[in-house]
């Protein structure tokens, strides 16, 4: 089955990919060092998977206010920028492409991660979720509603992160506007009750994303920028679906056509939303007619279902998460229809070598 469409080289506009498989961004919490730097072990981790069509890093915070997990890397300081160069060089040495996912967790954080200060969010509404701190997973709190000045500063933080990403040698950046984090919090009526220019109408709730994209102009070509969205997220991390949830995402996806992006990265529902009013159960199928660029889809795909979603024309690339985590040679295993390693969830977020670079490759 080596002629599988998932495994064939792919070209979109001026960008070539080894195949149509992307490695999805996955928090691994291996930057538990002074300054939250990228490490030599991270360079091994990513370069071992460089035969993917595209690698997307773990969420990488754009400021100290963006932090919502312990031991995650940043890209806001000179030292962090320098530390990522070993990662991008290792990936490029193996012929791979790598984007950094730029991240702000918003209200999905905790004062313990901010020297006792409240995390920032569109509105002062507790998501009733969990934040990962040095004490483990703890209950979130009611965040501080951001001022307009703080929103503008956050936009500049994303611009600065992009500037640093270019300096670090990344092939591009992905804006994390999904999974209940800051941008998604602005989109969602359950987390955004503002009455200024960043709340209320669909256009206003989407404003921060487009102002951020506009702030990247002159720093990076839009053909090197991706945007990640999770339109049908419900009952997870404080997100709920209402009658405007899908329309706001339709507005966003349609408007993204104007930017000539590298891709739009969509996620299928995390939970069963078949009985949820206003939800979309097949995200790729729903948004494919709206978006004219490269559409990437993620969430629990296998080789077979990944091939199917591309063959049916609903997506151009498929992002695999846990399968890549547990199988550094996932592409080779797919080519040979070889069995996959079993992932160990207990080591997903631990600051240890176990469960990171010790998953075995196939015997040759």
NUSEVEX-920885 format. One line per field, with one value per residue (C-alpha): x, y, z; chain. Coordinates in Angstrom, 1 decimal. Each point is the difference from the previous one (the first is absolute). Example, Ala and Ser with C-alpha at 12.3 -4.5 7.8 and 13.67 -1.06 7.14 Angstrom:
// residues 2
east: 12.3,1.4;
north: -4.5,3.4;
up: 7.8,-0.7;
chain: A,A;
END
This chain:
// residues 364
east: 0.0,3.0,-2.1,-2.3,-0.8,0.9,3.6,0.5,2.0,-2.3,0.4,-2.2,0.8,3.8,0.3,1.0,-0.6,1.5,-3.5,-3.4,0.6,0.6,1.0,-2.6,1.1,0.2,0.9,2.9,1.2,3.7,1.2,0.2,3.3,0.9,-1.5,-2.2,2.4,-0.2,2.5,2.3,-2.5,-2.7,2.2,0.3,-3.8,-1.0,2.8,-0.9,-3.3,1.3,-1.3,-3.5,-1.3,0.0,0.9,-2.0,1.6,-1.7,-1.8,2.8,-1.0,0.5,0.3,0.1,-3.7,-0.7,1.1,-2.6,2.2,3.2,3.2,-1.2,2.4,-0.3,1.1,-0.1,3.6,3.4,1.1,-3.1,0.4,3.6,-0.9,-2.5,2.8,1.3,-3.5,-0.6,3.5,-0.4,-3.3,1.4,3.0,-2.4,-1.9,-3.0,-2.2,-1.0,-2.5,-0.2,-3.4,-0.4,-2.1,-1.8,-2.2,-2.1,-2.3,1.2,2.7,0.5,1.5,2.7,1.4,-0.1,1.6,-3.4,-1.6,-3.1,0.2,-1.3,-3.2,-2.6,-2.5,0.2,-1.7,1.5,0.2,-0.4,2.8,3.5,3.4,3.3,2.2,2.9,-2.6,-1.6,-3.4,-1.8,-3.3,0.0,-1.1,-2.0,2.5,0.6,-1.9,2.6,0.0,0.2,3.6,0.8,-1.6,2.2,3.1,-1.0,-0.2,3.5,1.1,-1.1,1.8,3.2,-0.3,-0.3,3.1,1.9,-1.3,1.5,3.3,0.0,-0.3,-3.6,-1.7,-3.1,-2.4,-3.3,-2.4,-1.8,-3.6,-1.6,-0.6,-1.3,3.1,0.2,-1.2,-2.7,-1.1,-0.6,-2.0,-2.3,-3.1,0.4,3.4,-0.4,-2.6,1.8,-1.9,2.9,1.6,1.1,-3.4,-3.6,-0.1,1.6,2.4,1.0,0.6,2.3,1.8,3.0,0.9,0.0,1.8,2.7,0.3,0.2,2.8,2.0,0.2,3.6,1.3,-0.9,-1.7,-3.5,0.8,2.0,-2.8,-2.6,-3.1,-1.4,-3.8,-2.3,-3.5,-2.0,1.7,-2.6,0.0,3.8,2.2,-3.0,-1.1,-3.7,-1.7,-2.8,-1.8,2.9,2.9,0.0,-0.9,3.0,2.3,-1.5,0.6,3.6,0.8,-1.6,2.0,3.2,-0.3,1.2,3.4,1.6,1.0,2.1,-3.0,-3.1,0.3,-3.4,-0.8,-2.9,-2.1,1.7,-3.3,-3.2,-2.0,-2.6,-2.7,1.3,-2.1,1.8,3.1,1.7,0.9,2.3,2.2,2.2,-3.0,-1.9,2.9,1.6,-2.4,0.7,3.8,1.9,3.5,1.8,-2.3,1.5,-2.1,0.8,-1.4,0.3,0.7,1.6,1.8,-3.3,-2.2,2.7,0.1,-3.7,-0.5,2.5,-1.4,-3.5,1.3,-0.7,3.6,3.4,2.2,-0.6,1.6,0.8,0.7,0.4,1.0,3.1,0.7,0.3,1.5,2.9,0.0,-3.8,0.4,2.2,-2.5,-2.8,1.9,0.6,-3.4,2.0,-1.5,0.2,1.5,-2.5,0.2,0.4,-2.3,1.7,3.1,-1.6,0.7,2.8,3.3,1.9,1.7,-2.4,-2.7,1.8,2.9,-0.2,-2.8,1.6,0.3,-0.7,2.8,1.6;
north: 0.0,2.3,1.8,1.3,3.6,0.9,-1.1,1.7,3.2,3.1,3.5,2.9,3.3,0.4,-2.3,-3.7,-2.6,-3.5,-1.4,1.1,-1.0,2.8,-0.5,1.8,2.3,-1.8,1.4,-2.1,2.2,-0.7,3.6,-0.1,2.0,3.6,2.2,-2.8,-0.7,-2.5,-2.9,-2.4,-2.8,2.0,0.3,-3.8,-0.4,2.2,-1.0,-3.7,0.8,2.2,-2.3,1.3,2.5,2.7,0.1,2.4,0.5,-0.1,3.1,2.6,3.0,3.6,1.6,-0.7,0.9,-2.7,-2.9,-2.5,-3.2,-0.5,-0.9,1.2,1.8,3.6,2.2,3.4,0.4,0.1,-3.1,-1.9,1.0,-1.1,-3.4,-0.8,0.2,-3.4,-1.4,1.6,-0.9,-3.6,-0.3,1.8,-2.3,-2.9,1.7,1.0,3.0,1.4,2.7,1.3,0.2,3.4,-0.3,2.1,-2.1,3.0,-1.0,-3.7,0.9,0.6,2.7,-2.5,0.4,3.8,0.9,0.1,2.3,-1.0,-1.4,2.2,-0.7,1.7,0.1,-0.8,-3.4,-3.2,-2.8,-2.5,-2.1,-1.1,1.7,-2.0,1.5,-1.2,-1.5,-1.9,0.7,2.6,1.8,3.2,3.3,3.0,1.8,3.7,1.6,1.5,3.7,1.1,1.0,-3.5,-1.5,2.2,-1.1,-3.6,0.5,1.5,-3.0,-2.3,2.3,-0.2,-3.8,-0.1,2.2,-2.3,-3.1,1.4,0.7,-3.6,-1.5,-1.3,-0.5,1.6,0.6,-1.3,2.3,-2.1,1.2,-3.3,-2.3,2.7,2.1,3.8,0.6,-2.6,1.7,3.2,-1.9,-1.8,1.6,-2.0,1.6,3.4,2.3,3.3,2.9,1.9,-0.6,-3.5,-1.3,-0.3,-0.5,-2.8,2.4,1.5,-3.3,-1.0,3.3,-1.0,-2.8,2.2,2.9,-2.5,-1.3,3.6,0.6,-2.7,1.8,0.9,-2.5,-3.2,-0.9,-1.2,-3.1,-1.0,0.5,-2.6,0.4,-2.7,-0.1,-2.3,1.0,-2.8,-0.1,-0.5,-0.9,0.2,2.7,2.3,0.1,-0.4,0.1,2.5,1.2,2.3,-2.4,-1.5,3.4,1.7,-2.7,0.1,3.7,-0.5,-2.8,1.9,3.1,-1.9,-0.7,3.6,-0.6,-2.7,-2.0,-3.1,-1.9,-0.1,-2.7,-1.3,-2.5,-2.4,0.0,-1.1,-1.4,-1.4,3.0,-1.9,1.1,3.5,2.7,2.1,-2.3,-1.3,-3.6,-0.2,3.1,-0.7,-0.8,3.1,2.5,-1.4,1.9,3.3,-0.1,0.1,-0.5,-3.0,-1.6,-2.1,-2.2,-1.6,-2.3,-3.7,-0.8,-3.3,-0.8,-1.3,2.9,2.5,-1.3,0.0,3.7,1.1,-2.3,1.3,3.6,1.2,0.8,0.3,-1.1,-1.9,0.8,-2.9,0.5,-2.9,-2.4,2.2,0.4,-3.7,-0.8,2.2,-2.1,0.3,0.8,-3.1,-2.2,1.3,-0.9,-3.5,-0.4,-0.9,-0.1,3.1,0.5,0.4,3.5,0.5,2.9,0.1,1.5,2.5,3.0,-1.2,1.8,-3.3,-1.9,-2.9,0.2,2.6,-1.2,-3.7,-1.3,-2.6,0.2,-2.9,-2.6,0.3;
up: 0.0,-0.6,-2.6,2.8,-0.7,3.6,-0.7,-3.4,-0.4,-0.1,-1.3,0.8,-1.8,0.5,2.9,-0.3,2.7,0.3,0.5,1.2,3.6,2.6,3.6,2.1,2.8,3.3,3.4,1.4,3.0,-0.6,0.5,3.7,0.1,0.9,-2.7,-1.5,-2.9,-2.7,0.7,-1.8,0.8,-1.7,-3.1,0.0,0.5,-2.9,-2.4,0.5,-1.5,-2.8,-2.8,0.7,-2.6,2.7,3.6,2.3,3.4,3.3,1.1,0.6,2.1,-1.3,3.4,3.7,0.1,-2.6,2.2,1.1,0.5,1.9,-1.9,-3.4,-2.3,-1.0,-2.9,1.5,1.2,-1.8,1.8,-1.0,-3.6,0.0,1.7,-2.8,-2.7,1.0,-0.6,-3.4,-1.2,1.0,-1.8,-3.1,0.0,-0.5,-2.8,2.1,0.4,3.4,1.1,3.6,1.6,1.6,3.2,2.6,2.4,1.3,2.8,-0.1,2.5,3.7,2.2,1.1,-3.6,0.2,3.3,1.7,-2.7,-1.8,-3.5,-2.8,-2.0,-2.1,2.9,3.7,-0.3,1.6,-2.6,2.9,-1.4,1.1,-0.3,0.1,2.7,2.2,2.3,-2.9,-1.6,2.1,-0.4,-2.1,1.5,-1.2,-2.3,-0.5,-2.9,-2.4,-0.7,-3.6,0.7,1.2,-3.1,-2.1,2.0,-0.5,-3.8,0.1,2.0,-2.9,-2.4,2.1,0.2,-3.7,-0.4,2.3,-1.9,-3.2,1.8,1.5,-3.5,0.1,-3.4,1.3,2.9,1.0,2.0,2.6,-0.2,1.2,2.9,2.4,0.1,-0.3,-3.6,0.4,3.2,-2.0,-2.6,2.4,1.5,3.3,0.6,-1.6,1.3,-0.9,-1.3,-1.7,-3.4,1.0,1.1,-1.1,-3.8,-1.8,-1.7,3.4,1.6,-2.9,-0.1,2.2,-2.4,-3.1,1.8,0.9,-3.6,-1.1,2.5,-1.6,-3.3,-0.8,2.5,-1.8,-3.3,0.5,-2.0,3.1,2.5,1.1,2.2,2.2,0.8,1.9,-1.1,1.7,3.4,2.7,3.7,0.1,1.5,0.5,-3.6,-0.9,-3.4,-0.6,-3.1,-0.9,0.6,-3.5,-1.7,1.7,-1.2,-3.5,0.0,1.1,-2.5,-2.9,0.8,0.3,-3.7,-0.5,1.7,-2.1,3.0,0.2,1.3,2.2,2.6,1.2,2.7,0.0,3.2,3.2,1.3,-1.5,-1.2,-2.0,2.5,0.6,-1.6,-2.7,0.0,-3.1,0.3,-3.1,0.2,-3.1,-2.2,1.2,-0.4,-3.2,-2.3,1.9,0.0,-3.3,1.3,1.6,2.5,2.7,2.3,3.3,2.8,0.3,-3.6,-1.1,-3.2,-1.5,1.1,-0.9,-3.5,-0.2,1.0,-2.6,-2.7,0.6,-0.5,3.5,1.0,-1.6,3.0,3.2,3.3,2.3,3.7,2.4,-2.8,-0.7,3.7,0.4,-3.4,-1.2,-3.2,-0.6,-3.7,-0.5,2.0,-2.1,-3.2,1.2,1.7,3.2,3.5,2.1,3.4,2.9,1.5,3.8,1.1,3.4,-1.6,-2.4,2.3,2.3,0.0,-0.5,-2.8,0.5,-2.6,-2.1,-2.1,1.0,-2.2,-2.2,-3.8,-2.3,-0.3,-3.4;
chain: A,A,A,A,A,A,A,A,A,A,A,A,A,A,A,A,A,A,A,A,A,A,A,A,A,A,A,A,A,A,A,A,A,A,A,A,A,A,A,A,A,A,A,A,A,A,A,A,A,A,A,A,A,A,A,A,A,A,A,A,A,A,A,A,A,A,A,A,A,A,A,A,A,A,A,A,A,A,A,A,A,A,A,A,A,A,A,A,A,A,A,A,A,A,A,A,A,A,A,A,A,A,A,A,A,A,A,A,A,A,A,A,A,A,A,A,A,A,A,A,A,A,A,A,A,A,A,A,A,A,A,A,A,A,A,A,A,A,A,A,A,A,A,A,A,A,A,A,A,A,A,A,A,A,A,A,A,A,A,A,A,A,A,A,A,A,A,A,A,A,A,A,A,A,A,A,A,A,A,A,A,A,A,A,A,A,A,A,A,A,A,A,A,A,A,A,A,A,A,A,A,A,A,A,A,A,A,A,A,A,A,A,A,A,A,A,A,A,A,A,A,A,A,A,A,A,A,A,A,A,A,A,A,A,A,A,A,A,A,A,A,A,A,A,A,A,A,A,A,A,A,A,A,A,A,A,A,A,A,A,A,A,A,A,A,A,A,A,A,A,A,A,A,A,A,A,A,A,A,A,A,A,A,A,A,A,A,A,A,A,A,A,A,A,A,A,A,A,A,A,A,A,A,A,A,A,A,A,A,A,A,A,A,A,A,A,A,A,A,A,A,A,A,A,A,A,A,A,A,A,A,A,A,A,A,A,A,A,A,A,A,A,A,A,A,A,A,A,A,A,A,A,A,A,A,A,A,A,A,A,A,A,A,A;
END
